[in-house]
Amino acid sequence: MRLPRRAVPLLAQAAAFLLALWAAPHLGALWGAPFPDVQRPVWDQRGWFALLGAHLMLSVGAVVIAAALGLGGGILATRGQGRLRPLLDALFALAQSVPPIAAIALALPLLGFGAAPTMLALVLYACLPVLRGTVAGLDGVAPAVLDAARGTGMGAARVLWQVELPLAAPVILSGLRVAVVLSIATAAVGAMAGAECLGTPIVVGLANNNGAYVLQGGLFTAWLALLADRALALLAR
Amino acid sequence: MIRFDRVTKRYGHRAVVDSVSLEVRKGGLCVLLGESGSGKSTLMRMVNRMVEPDAGRVMLDGTDIANVPPESLRHGIGYVIQSVGLFPHWRVADNIATVPRLLGWDAARVASRVDALLQLVGLPPEDFRARYPHELSGGQAQRIGLARALAADPPVLLMDEPFSALDPGIRRGLQVALRRIHAETAKTILFVTHDVEEALLLADELAVMQDGRLLAHGRPAEVLRRDADPVVKRLFGEATLAFHRLGTLRAANAARPASATQPAEAQLPILPPDSNLKQALMLMLESGTDQVALPGGATLHLSDILAAA
């Protein structure tokens, strides 16, 4: 049982995060200290746990979709002597090059306010690292191993599932890890489109010139992204 | 039996294999010998359809393999490559069990087959079946590669420079093991190498390739005869051709039978059974005599070797 032992520090950090979320409404002095002009430094318009739940739904939902696209794209890009690779790579790179805030703005007329345009922006932003990780992982499988796998009479699908993907998994997972961190950190902009999340205090704070709100929203968003990164690092080992 | 019928493979304009016809008899060990780029590997890989010929056909026991689906064809052909290609995320036992599992054998049959194969390739099962490939030496890994190829008891074995990356001592051990396994299992083996010594040690039949063409084919003694093709001579080294030829001739065939009038001298060095003339010559050089004795009382003189060569 090696994994639970390694997981102890992570669980402690997660507990500290949740404790901080719970304590945030009682730490007015802390939030107010850097902003002496702010009258009401404590965020109390919405519960932190509700914001956390909504944030996770948004970012994890987007990562699931981005992972499916990136993995599928990566597999396609490495089939048939990689004929589709330049096209897929360009397409996914283009998707990521659209700033999420612009993607949201452009999607608003089509998808309306809220979670939908945010999800779209996050998926566009997060699928490139999964694609790159998948391609790099599959490229890294030793040619001799593939030659032997085909030579023993495994079909193409079996070679992919039983040999290529398991051997590529660590690299794919590191791509996924980047996608998760990007997605959690970037989901905060969803608040601009009215999607409730840990970014909501940031947007409200910017609108009302309340630096204390921005500080709290920014802190918890970054903290969550780091936690997710640590959790996936643990999984990758 | 494997039969190549005027097979050709081109990459671009270059014919890597150029209209080669060759027959490997059932139960034979045929060595394809040639320098790198001679087309020997390409020719071998046509047998399990890892390479498809552009022209000609390959017959396996009278069936044109172009009509057999590659996967089921490969289940009946063991395949061993120089870089071994063990699956690094699977234990030794799972690696060996690859083809039996593809064929749907039950777990008990697979397990007992794995142990039998580990024994066959000279590795104690209890010590090796649970290891991962990174816990093996190069020689051990190639023994596992051989066991994996033999797992479903295929009648044909393809071996592509399987021992070339190994240290000389380890290589000799595996060559001896392969000869023993070939004698025990009577597989039809097509063995690719660029190593002349290895070719002569293993071959029942020798096929020499150069620039995609088959230069010579036959028993080693025929291929190495005095009037061999100049390219064959060059490949074996003109200066050492005669020496290699000695290695293809049995000492017993050149020896003088024991005679009552001239009994073999007791102190003559004794040649092991089944030795060839090269070994006999080496023994003479080693012991400084011009005669050696064979088991059973026959004697072999230096002049007999010269006459036979």
Chai-1 contact restraints between the chains, C-beta under 6 A:
chainA,res_idxA,chainB,res_idxB,connection_type,confidence,min_distance_angstrom,max_distance_angstrom,comment,restraint_id
A,A144,B,S83,contact,1.0,0.0,6.0,A-B,restraint_1
A,A144,B,G85,contact,1.0,0.0,6.0,A-B,restraint_2
A,V145,B,G85,contact,1.0,0.0,6.0,A-B,restraint_3
A,D147,B,G85,contact,1.0,0.0,6.0,A-B,restraint_4
A,A148,B,G85,contact,1.0,0.0,6.0,A-B,restraint_5
A,G151,B,Y79,contact,1.0,0.0,6.0,A-B,restraint_6
A,T152,B,T98,contact,1.0,0.0,6.0,A-B,restraint_7
A,T152,B,V99,contact,1.0,0.0,6.0,A-B,restraint_8
A,G153,B,E71,contact,1.0,0.0,6.0,A-B,restraint_9
A,G153,B,R74,contact,1.0,0.0,6.0,A-B,restraint_10
A,G153,B,H75,contact,1.0,0.0,6.0,A-B,restraint_11
A,G153,B,L102,contact,1.0,0.0,6.0,A-B,restraint_12
A,G155,B,E71,contact,1.0,0.0,6.0,A-B,restraint_13
A,P166,B,H89,contact,1.0,0.0,6.0,A-B,restraint_14
A,L167,B,H89,contact,1.0,0.0,6.0,A-B,restraint_15
